[in-house]
Amino acid sequence: MQRRRKRRGRRGRLPAPVYIGKQPVAESFIPQPSSGSPPIYIDPAELEALRLVDMEGLSQEEAGERMGVSRGTVWRLLQEARRKTAKALTEGRSIQISGDQP
């Protein structure tokens, strides 16, 4: 599946499409008890990079080839996904899997 990303800011070239091999089963993760603080939004592309590198054990280059993006883009997606996941776990916040952030 191909997913088009939104441009951040007004200028520059449009980002390359990211190929997502496996759609997430869940749309959100909610800790027990729920803290009531706002959720952390994780992009499906960030989740895919996290899955390929950390779960399947692929290198960043191999993950980039599967996703159709450069190794540097995989690195950026991976760093952001890990940061968001760690923040959600330490602060007890829920995680929403969505490309549409408020």
Backbone as a printed PyTorch tensor [residue, N CA C, xyz], in Angstrom:
tensor([[[ 0.8420, -1.1780,  0.0000],
         [ 0.0000,  0.0000,  0.0000],
         [ 0.8810,  1.2330,  0.0000]],

        [[ 0.4990,  2.1970, -0.7740],
         [ 1.2520,  3.4310, -0.8640],
         [ 0.5060,  4.5190, -0.1100]],

        [[ 1.2400,  5.3090,  0.6430],
         [ 0.6010,  6.3710,  1.4070],
         [ 1.3060,  7.6770,  1.1130]],

        [[ 0.5750,  8.6810,  0.7110],
         [ 1.1270,  9.9930,  0.3900],
         [ 1.2830, 10.7840,  1.6730]],

        [[ 2.4170, 11.4170,  1.8620],
         [ 2.6420, 12.2230,  3.0610],
         [ 2.4020, 13.6800,  2.7540]],

        [[ 2.1080, 14.4430,  3.7800],
         [ 1.8810, 15.8740,  3.6230],
         [ 3.1960, 16.6200,  3.7510]],

        [[ 3.2880, 17.6940,  3.0380],
         [ 4.4620, 18.5430,  3.1000],
         [ 4.4460, 19.3160,  4.4090]],

        [[ 5.5870, 19.4050,  5.0650],
         [ 5.6900, 20.1850,  6.2990],
         [ 6.1660, 21.5720,  5.9110]],

        [[ 5.3640, 22.5620,  6.1650],
         [ 5.7150, 23.9180,  5.7600],
         [ 5.1410, 24.2320,  4.3920]],

        [[ 5.5400, 25.3750,  3.8420],
         [ 4.9470, 25.8200,  2.5890],
         [ 5.8380, 25.5910,  1.3850]],

        [[ 7.1530, 25.4760,  1.5810],
         [ 8.0630, 25.4190,  0.4520],
         [ 8.7830, 24.0850,  0.3850]],

        [[ 9.4370, 23.8570, -0.7280],
         [10.2010, 22.6270, -0.9000],
         [ 9.4380, 21.6140, -1.7300]],

        [[10.1330, 20.5330, -2.0190],
         [ 9.4980, 19.5150, -2.8470],
         [ 8.5840, 18.6340, -2.0150]],

        [[ 7.6510, 17.9990, -2.6830],
         [ 6.7410, 17.0930, -2.0060],
         [ 7.5040, 15.8530, -1.5630]],

        [[ 7.1660, 15.2840, -0.3980],
         [ 7.8590, 14.0760,  0.0520],
         [ 7.5230, 12.8760, -0.8310]],

        [[ 8.4590, 11.9460, -0.9050],
         [ 8.2460, 10.7170, -1.6690],
         [ 7.2060,  9.8490, -0.9550]],

        [[ 6.4190,  9.0780, -1.7130],
         [ 5.4480,  8.1980, -1.0550],
         [ 6.1550,  7.0890, -0.2860]],

        [[ 5.5670,  6.6850,  0.8260],
         [ 6.1130,  5.6190,  1.6620],
         [ 5.2390,  4.3860,  1.4690]],

        [[ 5.8620,  3.2500,  1.1770],
         [ 5.1220,  2.0050,  1.0020],
         [ 5.0120,  1.2970,  2.3470]],

        [[ 3.7840,  1.0370,  2.7690],
         [ 3.5270,  0.3880,  4.0490],
         [ 3.1060, -1.0370,  3.7600]],

        [[ 3.9160, -1.9970,  4.2230],
         [ 3.6810, -3.3930,  3.9100],
         [ 2.5610, -4.0300,  4.7040]],

        [[ 2.3800, -3.6310,  5.9350],
         [ 1.3820, -4.2630,  6.7880],
         [ 0.6340, -3.1820,  7.5580]],

        [[-0.6670, -3.1340,  7.3880],
         [-1.4760, -2.1520,  8.1060],
         [-1.5540, -2.5280,  9.5800]],

        [[-1.5250, -1.5440, 10.4850],
         [-1.6340, -1.8640, 11.9080],
         [-2.9900, -2.4690, 12.2340]],

        [[-2.9820, -3.4260, 13.1430],
         [-4.2150, -4.0920, 13.5450],
         [-5.0680, -3.1540, 14.4010]],

        [[-4.4150, -2.4100, 15.2830],
         [-5.1230, -1.5030, 16.1820],
         [-4.9650, -0.0680, 15.7030]],

        [[-5.8800,  0.7850, 16.1380],
         [-5.7920,  2.2090, 15.8240],
         [-5.2830,  3.0210, 16.9970]],

        [[-5.3140,  2.4400, 18.2080],
         [-4.8320,  3.1710, 19.3780],
         [-4.4560,  2.2050, 20.4840]],

        [[-3.6330,  2.7030, 21.4160],
         [-3.2500,  1.9710, 22.6090],
         [-3.5300,  2.8890, 23.7800]],

        [[-4.2870,  2.4010, 24.7490],
         [-4.6850,  3.2270, 25.8830],
         [-4.2100,  2.5640, 27.1690]],

        [[-3.4030,  3.2770, 27.9800],
         [-2.9180,  2.6860, 29.2300],
         [-4.0360,  2.5580, 30.2610]],

        [[-3.8390,  1.6600, 31.2120],
         [-4.7970,  1.4860, 32.3060],
         [-4.1490,  1.9110, 33.6000]],

        [[-4.6510,  2.7580, 34.3990],
         [-5.7950,  3.6260, 34.1120],
         [-5.4020,  4.7750, 33.1860]],

        [[-6.3480,  5.2280, 32.4220],
         [-6.0860,  6.3060, 31.4730],
         [-5.8480,  7.6070, 32.2280]],

        [[-4.7900,  8.3260, 31.8520],
         [-4.4260,  9.5440, 32.5830],
         [-5.2500, 10.7510, 32.1760]],

        [[-5.9450, 10.6870, 31.0700],
         [-6.7620, 11.8100, 30.6340],
         [-5.9640, 12.8730, 29.8950]],

        [[-4.6550, 12.7290, 29.7960],
         [-3.8510, 13.6950, 29.0560],
         [-3.9870, 13.4230, 27.5590]],

        [[-3.6530, 14.4020, 26.7290],
         [-3.8560, 14.2310, 25.2880],
         [-3.0160, 13.0770, 24.7270]],

        [[-3.5240, 12.3930, 23.7100],
         [-2.7930, 11.2520, 23.1450],
         [-1.5790, 11.6990, 22.3390]],

        [[-0.6880, 10.7660, 22.0950],
         [ 0.4580, 10.9940, 21.2280],
         [ 0.1310, 10.3590, 19.8910]],

        [[ 0.2660, 11.1290, 18.8200],
         [-0.0630, 10.6510, 17.4810],
         [ 1.1920, 10.1310, 16.8000]],

        [[ 1.1180,  8.8860, 16.3160],
         [ 2.2290,  8.2850, 15.5930],
         [ 1.7730,  7.9980, 14.1640]],

        [[ 2.5810,  8.3890, 13.2120],
         [ 2.2580,  8.2400, 11.8040],
         [ 2.4120,  6.7750, 11.3870]],

        [[ 1.5820,  6.2710, 10.4810],
         [ 1.7440,  4.8850, 10.0220],
         [ 3.1260,  4.6050,  9.4280]],

        [[ 3.7430,  5.5820,  8.7900],
         [ 5.0850,  5.3910,  8.2470],
         [ 6.1050,  5.2130,  9.3730]],

        [[ 5.9430,  5.9500, 10.4730],
         [ 6.8290,  5.7950, 11.6240],
         [ 6.6550,  4.4080, 12.2450]],

        [[ 5.4180,  3.9580, 12.3360],
         [ 5.1330,  2.6370, 12.8810],
         [ 5.7070,  1.5380, 11.9930]],

        [[ 5.6300,  1.7200, 10.6780],
         [ 6.1770,  0.7380,  9.7450],
         [ 7.6970,  0.6530,  9.8720]],

        [[ 8.3640,  1.7830,  9.9880],
         [ 9.8190,  1.7830, 10.1680],
         [10.1930,  1.0840, 11.4720]],

        [[ 9.4520,  1.3530, 12.5340],
         [ 9.6900,  0.7160, 13.8350],
         [ 9.4970, -0.7970, 13.7310]],

        [[ 8.4570, -1.2180, 13.0250],
         [ 8.1700, -2.6460, 12.8610],
         [ 9.2690, -3.3510, 12.0680]],

        [[ 9.6580, -2.7460, 10.9460],
         [10.6540, -3.3860, 10.0900],
         [12.0200, -3.5040, 10.7690]],

        [[12.4620, -2.4420, 11.4400],
         [13.8020, -2.4380, 12.0350],
         [13.8190, -3.1750, 13.3650]],

        [[12.8900, -2.8770, 14.2530],
         [12.9370, -3.4440, 15.5980],
         [12.2870, -4.8210, 15.7090]],

        [[11.2130, -5.0740, 14.9750],
         [10.5510, -6.3740, 15.0830],
         [11.1130, -7.3920, 14.1000]],

        [[11.2940, -6.9790, 12.8350],
         [11.7760, -7.9230, 11.8290],
         [13.2940, -7.9880, 11.7590]],

        [[13.9870, -7.0550, 12.4130],
         [15.4390, -7.0780, 12.4670],
         [16.1340, -6.6740, 11.1790]],

        [[15.4560, -5.9250, 10.3310],
         [16.0790, -5.4610,  9.0920],
         [17.0120, -4.2920,  9.3870]],

        [[17.9880, -4.0910,  8.5190],
         [18.8250, -2.8920,  8.6390],
         [18.0120, -1.7060,  8.1240]],

        [[18.5110, -0.5050,  8.4000],
         [17.8010,  0.6760,  7.9340],
         [17.7970,  0.7390,  6.4100]],

        [[18.8550,  0.2780,  5.7710],
         [18.8930,  0.2600,  4.3030],
         [17.8510, -0.6980,  3.7330]],

        [[17.7470, -1.8870,  4.3280],
         [16.7630, -2.8680,  3.8560],
         [15.3430, -2.3540,  4.0810]],

        [[15.1090, -1.7190,  5.2230],
         [13.7860, -1.1550,  5.5030],
         [13.4640, -0.0350,  4.5170]],

        [[14.4580,  0.7700,  4.1880],
         [14.2610,  1.8420,  3.2190],
         [13.8970,  1.3100,  1.8420]],

        [[14.5340,  0.2130,  1.4430],
         [14.2070, -0.4010,  0.1550],
         [12.7770, -0.9120,  0.1430]],

        [[12.3590, -1.5340,  1.2430],
         [10.9800, -2.0450,  1.3220],
         [ 9.9510, -0.9250,  1.3300]],

        [[10.2980,  0.1840,  1.9940],
         [ 9.3500,  1.2960,  2.1040],
         [ 9.4270,  2.2510,  0.9230]],

        [[10.4660,  2.1280,  0.1150],
         [10.6000,  2.9920, -1.0540],
         [11.1360,  4.3690, -0.7230]],

        [[11.9040,  4.4820,  0.3640],
         [12.4880,  5.7600,  0.7710],
         [13.9750,  5.5420,  1.0810]],

        [[14.6940,  6.6290,  1.3280],
         [16.1270,  6.5220,  1.6060],
         [16.3820,  6.0370,  3.0310]],

        [[17.6190,  5.6120,  3.2840],
         [18.0120,  5.1780,  4.6160],
         [17.8880,  6.3190,  5.6150]],

        [[18.2120,  7.5300,  5.1830],
         [18.0920,  8.6960,  6.0570],
         [16.6570,  8.9590,  6.4910]],

        [[15.7230,  8.7540,  5.5700],
         [14.3090,  8.9260,  5.9110],
         [13.8710,  7.8660,  6.9120]],

        [[14.3280,  6.6340,  6.7250],
         [14.0030,  5.5670,  7.6820],
         [14.5630,  5.9240,  9.0470]],

        [[15.7910,  6.4380,  9.0910],
         [16.4070,  6.8220, 10.3600],
         [15.5630,  7.8770, 11.0630]],

        [[15.1210,  8.8980, 10.3060],
         [14.2970,  9.9650, 10.8910],
         [12.9660,  9.4210, 11.3980]],

        [[12.3040,  8.5680, 10.6080],
         [11.0310,  7.9720, 11.0250],
         [11.2170,  7.1120, 12.2700]],

        [[12.3040,  6.3570, 12.3140],
         [12.5970,  5.4720, 13.4340],
         [12.8670,  6.2590, 14.7100]],

        [[13.6700,  7.3080, 14.6070],
         [13.9770,  8.1410, 15.7790],
         [12.7030,  8.7690, 16.3460]],

        [[11.8530,  9.2590, 15.4580],
         [10.6110,  9.9000, 15.9010],
         [ 9.6610,  8.8860, 16.5390]],

        [[ 9.5560,  7.6950, 15.9450],
         [ 8.6830,  6.6560, 16.4960],
         [ 9.1660,  6.2030, 17.8690]],

        [[10.4680,  6.0230, 18.0190],
         [11.0200,  5.6100, 19.3130],
         [10.8210,  6.6870, 20.3690]],

        [[11.0150,  7.9530, 19.9770],
         [10.8160,  9.0620, 20.9260],
         [ 9.3650,  9.1260, 21.4000]],

        [[ 8.4280,  9.0100, 20.4620],
         [ 7.0110,  9.0750, 20.8000],
         [ 6.5890,  7.8860, 21.6620]],

        [[ 7.0930,  6.6970, 21.3420],
         [ 6.7550,  5.5040, 22.1200],
         [ 7.2840,  5.6130, 23.5400]],

        [[ 8.5230,  6.0540, 23.6870],
         [ 9.1070,  6.2120, 25.0220],
         [ 8.3500,  7.2600, 25.8300]],

        [[ 7.9580,  8.3430, 25.1810],
         [ 7.2080,  9.4010, 25.8670],
         [ 5.8550,  8.8830, 26.3440]],

        [[ 5.1760,  8.1180, 25.4950],
         [ 3.8700,  7.5740, 25.8620],
         [ 3.9900,  6.5960, 27.0270]],

        [[ 5.0280,  5.7480, 27.0130],
         [ 5.2030,  4.7710, 28.0870],
         [ 5.5640,  5.4370, 29.4070]],

        [[ 6.4460,  6.4180, 29.3720],
         [ 6.8810,  7.0490, 30.6230],
         [ 5.8380,  7.9920, 31.2020]],

        [[ 5.0500,  8.6250, 30.3440],
         [ 4.0330,  9.5630, 30.8230],
         [ 2.6560,  8.9280, 30.9630]],

        [[ 2.5010,  7.6590, 30.5710],
         [ 1.2130,  6.9800, 30.6790],
         [ 0.1660,  7.5360, 29.7420]],

        [[ 0.5930,  8.0110, 28.5800],
         [-0.3420,  8.5960, 27.6140],
         [-0.7150,  7.5730, 26.5500]],

        [[-1.8770,  7.7600, 25.9620],
         [-2.3210,  6.8420, 24.9070],
         [-1.6230,  7.1850, 23.6000]],

        [[-1.5730,  6.2060, 22.6960],
         [-0.9670,  6.3640, 21.3880],
         [-2.0560,  6.2000, 20.3380]],

        [[-2.1860,  7.1740, 19.4560],
         [-3.1270,  7.1010, 18.3450],
         [-2.3290,  6.9000, 17.0700]],

        [[-2.6760,  5.8930, 16.2810],
         [-2.0040,  5.6300, 15.0110],
         [-2.8040,  6.3330, 13.9340]],

        [[-2.2770,  7.4630, 13.5010],
         [-3.0010,  8.2700, 12.5270],
         [-2.0640,  9.2730, 11.8850]],

        [[-2.2350,  9.4960, 10.5990],
         [-1.4600, 10.5110,  9.9240],
         [-2.0590, 11.8980, 10.0930]],

        [[-3.3070, 11.9440, 10.5720],
         [-4.0010, 13.2230, 10.7330],
         [-3.8430, 13.7040, 12.1640]],

        [[-2.8760, 14.5950, 12.3680],
         [-2.6610, 15.1440, 13.6930],
         [-3.3990, 16.4600, 13.8290]],

        [[-3.9500, 16.7260, 14.9990],
         [-4.6870, 17.9860, 15.1580],
         [-3.7970, 19.1890, 15.1400]]])
